[in-house]
């Protein structure tokens, strides 16, 4: 790869001036008409590519002329003169660093890290209110944008006619591996940056569409929810008004009022007035009675809009949100209907809709609290609902103050708690505003994550290319020597390698290496298969050994050691949680007689039958069943309401459960049971076992087939 900046005196300053104007004009057109909006106000400007070409091919003077023209177009597009400073400083910095033998791409990286990035970081917040994470995104964009157009300019320089160049470029490296690496690296830089930006753009557009659709859908849902909520209660008041007009008895009207309030608990209170606005009755009755006891006169609501509007128009009314009085001071919405008899106004019926109840309804909407918030205001822009983390007072006036949107043009931007937030707005039929807010950090985090992935990828690919190109250069420089040495070490006859034979010999070695690799892979597959078979056998054996270590081989119940360990652990847990438990020790009565008269195989079948029956009766959640040894068994129960009933059921089934060759072998068991329901600060588990064992022997001493039980 070649690259150069003219370091010789200019032959013709006018010619270079004209070249600067030409490059600058193309750069200005690109900056103004071909600006690539990556994300909101984050824009990729590629006009600087032609400024760099002017620097590489015509020198510093032509580059400064072109940067003045290009930055004027950037100013028209962005209305920011700061681009003139950064673009001019970039050209001068690259020129000075390259004169000190710093590669151009590295010089551009040094400029943005040491000067361009820091000065932008300090300057930008002075002219625009920009969040910290978005500012970092802008700095990363500037760095990537600079690397992209600089790399493209270096590659484009290789394609321009030699007559456009002032002087011949010097080589970036005097080694073959260095030249291959630099050119390959430039290609991968350009392709990676272009792909990354396109991928990021599509991801951002998709995420942006998802945000717009998501909060729009949730705003529509909230609009419908609030409308339905109020409409349901408007209908309830209308039905109540109609029902009251169909009855003549005052007592029946009061009963209808109470019934409606009970059916619609969101009405925190309901009332009925006369034609003067005096409250005739209110529900809940207890609250109305308490108000009457505190006031010398009957409360009057003739100054309330929910009384005046129905009185004056004869139509129903839904008020704005306000704080109640008399019946309470919670925020409410009044829904009222006029009572008209033969066209004569006789009063109103009114229900006070509980705004906190509306809060519960809105909270059930699928709002992501990490990124989204909701504010609902009434037709007077008073806050009816606001997400908890916004800390906005109820009934406070809320109107979003739109700000300059750096993130997207598809949604307005405002600030909540001094943080930027995108939002959408819906208006329901009652004039309520439903605002759904979304944190733009979703987009910013997406970009930052993509940029981090890109930087990691570039580091990895740089290391890979450095290694590959070095090895590739070595293979080109000394292939015959390595090949001859390799062949000479494997033959007794001298081998002369002709230049024309090199490809065939290298091809033969490649084929041999492939064959050896196949042989190695086959061997590895066979070895892996054998290892997998042995591993599977060992796993089966380990599982079997583990099962033998835990279970009794005859009954497949827990053996004594495992039972004691698990039961002791659950015993301590139950004591800590103060949960009832029971420990049962049981022994088959006269089992030796069965072995002596019928044989040990029959005895084993009886043992298995007892184990099977124990699992049926006791192995529910929380119970442990184990064979304690010989014909003795143990059960640990927890949270059982009637231990004796379960045990007696087991005793009853045991009498006929064991059948061998169609013959029923009757069996009974003696049992000792210790149940803990009160003394949870008792002794150790071992003493519990000893207590149960003592009760077991008491059952045997009392004649067997007995249950000795005590409750602590």
Helices and strands as residue ranges (DSSP letters): E 2-3, H 13-33, E 36-39, E 42-44, H 48-58, H 60-78, H 82-99, H 104-111, I 112-116, H 117-127, H 132-157, G 162-164, E 170-171, H 176-245, H 250-263, E 267-273, E 279-283, H 285-294, H 305-313, E 317-323, E 331-341, E 344-354, H 355-363, E 372-377, E 383-386, G 388-390, E 412-416, E 419-427, E 433-438, H 441-477, H 479-488, G 499-501, H 502-550, H 560-577, E 581-588, H 591-598, H 600-618, E 624-629, E 632-638, H 643-654, E 659-660, E 663-664, E 669-676, H 685-701, E 707-711
